Amino acid sequence: MEVTLRVNGTVHPVEVEPRRLLSDVLRHGLGLTGTHVGCEHGVCGCCTVLVDGEPARSCLMLAVTADGADIRTVEGLAAPGGELHPLQEAFRRHHGLQCGFCTPGFLMTALPIYREAEHMGDDELREALGGQLCRCTGYVGIVAAVRAAAAIERERGG
Amino acid sequence: MKPAPFAYHRPRSREEVDRLLAELGAEAKLLAGGQSLIPILNMRLAAPAHVVDLNFLEDEPAQPVARDGAVAFGPLVRMSAAERSPLVAERLPLLAAALPHVAHPAIRSRGTVTGSIAHADPAAELPAVMAVLEGEASVRGARGARTVPARDLFVAHLETSLEPDEWIDEVRLPAHERGAFEEFARRRGDYALCGVAAVPGALAFVGMGPVPIRLGPDDLGRLEPEDDIHATARYRLWLAERLARRAQESL
């Protein structure tokens, strides 16, 4: 069936089979391969995107259910000229990634909360990020990066 | 890890859902938040011929509402909305305590309160909340509507007393003054090995049987959990005693 996905501000009319997952339509239908697919049953968090401003597992949502929704993926973070989003810059500075497979999911999970993150306690921030698995970093760099992003934004005068 | 093909239905009203279920019956699965159903479809543990997507119902409340000494949850009230609801914080302290234990924020942003209860997973938190509070489900279908109290709702593992042409369009949880929730999971957000929802005078256990087990505080001897790959029955009983004590102490 024909659905309309609004992804990073661009409206895409796409023809999808009802059983297609949002993650697969983003990757294979729209070529937005920044959204990674790990476990495909909601555990790893790599496929997390924003749906109407809230983080959601794109592997646990049918694309037909996302019809008309406002979706943001990792491709929408950096500026058109290539300048990294403050959150991405923070991950680079604080070694918040190694292999990078989980990174899109972490970035999209952190996006709605990074401005409050610098004032969150460790437990609260780890709870907010706790649905994402990373096999490389041990998480310390990731937590530090999310907490540092708002300051980077201020440095830039953003 | 992809769902098998199905016919997709997008009803716009509760009456249209009634008609679809009257026609399709047990061949159909209702999709609300999808946070339990879609994994099951992805793993092909189920391959329903029809999926009825409730997400396009019109004029459905996104927030819980107060009703007759209870708080009512329509079929599309997300867990994240319940978590942020001042009404839940004020009148349903047990639900407020239990929600943060349900998976993770990105799951609760889609998953619904009513859907979790309708799914009737005895390892999930919200059926135990429903059981201990003696909440009720508003059940409807083309043949009419009825109210099912929690004690008659949960029949077996993932099974409710609903007929194949019925569905739950609202769950009502009675307002209460005090409530506490405790659970133990190997990793935060995983299904708990054991959990307990507590209000003064009653407990309901998660993961201790085929349905949520509601007991008086002195009746823990009646618990009969089974061994499984995750934990022995003995270990679950050990957890149940300690979690029950901790929950009651924090009431």
Contacts between the chains, C-beta under 8 A, distances in Angstrom:
chain1	res1	chain2	res2	distance
A	1	B	8	7.0
A	17	B	5	7.3
A	18	B	6	6.6
A	18	B	7	7.6
A	18	B	8	3.4
A	18	B	51	7.0
A	19	B	2	6.9
A	19	B	3	4.3
A	19	B	4	7.0
A	19	B	5	5.6
A	19	B	6	6.1
A	19	B	41	7.7
A	21	B	2	7.0
A	21	B	3	7.6
A	21	B	38	7.6
A	21	B	42	7.5
A	24	B	2	7.4
A	40	B	1	4.0
A	40	B	2	7.9
A	40	B	42	5.3
A	41	B	1	7.2
A	41	B	39	4.1
A	41	B	42	5.5
A	41	B	43	6.2
A	42	B	35	6.6
A	42	B	38	7.6
A	42	B	39	5.5
A	42	B	103	7.7
A	42	B	107	6.4
A	45	B	104	7.4
A	45	B	106	6.7
A	48	B	106	5.2
A	51	B	109	7.4
A	51	B	110	7.5
A	54	B	80	6.5
A	54	B	106	7.9
A	54	B	109	3.9
A	55	B	105	6.2
A	55	B	106	4.1
A	55	B	109	6.0
A	56	B	106	5.6
A	56	B	109	5.3
A	56	B	110	5.1
A	57	B	35	7.7
A	57	B	106	5.7
A	57	B	107	6.9
A	57	B	110	7.4
A	59	B	38	7.6
A	59	B	42	7.1
A	60	B	34	5.8
A	60	B	35	5.7
A	60	B	38	4.4
A	60	B	39	6.5
A	60	B	42	8.0
A	60	B	107	7.6
A	60	B	110	6.9
A	61	B	34	6.2
A	61	B	38	6.9
A	61	B	110	6.7
A	62	B	3	7.9
A	62	B	8	7.9
A	62	B	31	7.4
A	62	B	34	7.2
A	62	B	38	7.2
A	62	B	51	7.8
A	62	B	53	7.4
A	64	B	8	6.0
A	64	B	10	7.7
A	64	B	53	6.9
A	65	B	31	7.1
A	65	B	34	7.0
A	65	B	53	5.8
A	65	B	55	5.2
A	67	B	56	7.9
A	109	B	105	7.5
A	109	B	106	6.3
A	127	B	100	7.4
A	127	B	188	7.3
A	128	B	105	6.2
A	130	B	104	5.8
A	130	B	188	5.3
A	130	B	189	5.8
A	131	B	103	7.0
A	131	B	104	2.7
A	131	B	105	6.3
A	131	B	106	5.1
A	131	B	107	6.7
A	131	B	189	6.1
